[in-house]
């Protein structure tokens, strides 16, 4: 949760199916490098 909050997600909870469920449902995934590049403008 702390990592998600640090990344700007104000309200974090658990994902029942975990990361693999998120990915398998086709939801967006951003790598750390993509995230830091986007934040640096």
C-alpha distances in whole Angstrom, upper triangle without the diagonal:
4,5,5,6,9,10,11,9,10,9,6,7,8,11,14,16,13,13,17,17,16,18,21,21,22,18,18,16,17,17,16,19,20,17,18,22,21,20,23,25
4,5,5,6,9,10,9,10,11,9,11,12,15,18,19,16,16,20,21,19,21,24,24,24,21,20,18,17,17,15,18,19,16,17,20,20,18,21,23
4,5,5,6,9,9,11,12,10,12,13,14,18,18,15,14,18,19,17,18,22,22,22,19,17,15,14,13,11,15,16,13,13,17,17,15,18,21
4,5,5,7,5,8,9,7,9,11,12,16,17,14,13,17,17,15,16,20,19,19,16,14,13,12,13,12,15,15,12,14,17,16,15,18,20
4,5,5,5,6,7,7,10,13,15,18,20,17,17,20,21,18,20,23,23,22,19,17,16,15,16,14,17,17,14,15,18,17,15,18,20
4,5,7,9,11,11,14,16,17,21,22,19,18,22,22,20,21,25,24,24,20,18,16,15,15,12,15,15,12,12,16,15,13,15,18
4,6,9,11,11,14,15,17,20,21,18,16,20,21,17,19,22,22,21,17,15,13,11,12,10,12,12,9,10,13,12,10,13,15
4,6,9,10,13,16,17,21,22,19,18,22,22,18,20,23,22,21,18,15,15,13,15,13,15,14,11,12,15,13,11,14,16
4,6,6,10,12,14,17,19,17,16,19,19,16,18,21,20,19,16,14,14,13,15,14,17,16,13,15,17,15,14,17,19
4,6,10,13,15,19,21,19,19,22,21,19,21,24,22,22,19,17,18,17,19,18,21,20,16,18,20,18,16,20,21
4,7,10,12,16,18,17,17,21,19,17,20,22,21,21,18,17,18,18,20,19,23,21,18,20,23,21,19,23,24
4,7,9,13,15,13,14,17,16,14,17,20,19,19,16,16,16,16,18,18,21,20,17,20,23,21,20,23,25
4,7,9,12,11,13,16,15,13,17,19,18,19,16,17,17,18,20,20,23,23,20,22,25,24,23,27,28
4,6,9,8,10,13,12,11,15,16,16,18,15,16,16,18,19,20,23,23,21,23,26,25,24,28,29
4,6,5,7,10,8,8,11,13,12,14,12,14,14,16,18,19,23,22,20,23,26,24,25,28,29
4,6,9,10,8,9,13,13,12,15,14,16,17,19,21,22,26,25,24,27,29,28,28,32,33
4,7,7,5,7,10,10,10,13,12,15,15,18,19,21,25,24,23,26,28,27,28,31,33
4,6,5,6,9,10,11,13,12,14,13,15,16,18,21,21,20,23,25,25,25,28,30
4,5,5,6,8,10,11,10,11,9,12,13,15,18,18,17,20,22,22,23,26,27
4,5,5,6,8,10,10,12,11,14,15,17,20,19,19,23,24,24,25,28,29
4,5,5,6,9,9,12,12,15,17,19,22,21,21,24,26,25,26,30,30
4,6,5,7,6,8,8,12,14,17,19,18,18,21,23,21,23,26,27
4,5,5,6,7,7,11,13,16,18,17,17,20,22,21,23,26,26
4,5,8,10,11,14,16,19,22,20,21,24,25,24,26,29,30
4,6,9,11,15,17,20,22,21,21,24,25,24,26,29,29
4,7,9,12,15,18,20,18,18,22,22,21,23,26,26
4,7,10,13,16,18,16,16,19,20,18,20,24,24
4,7,10,13,15,12,12,16,16,15,17,20,20
4,7,10,12,10,10,14,14,14,16,18,19
4,7,8,6,6,10,11,10,12,15,16
4,5,5,6,9,10,11,12,14,16
4,5,5,6,9,10,11,12,15
4,5,5,6,9,10,11,13
4,6,5,6,9,10,11
4,5,5,6,9,10
4,5,5,6,9
4,5,5,7
4,6,6
4,5
4
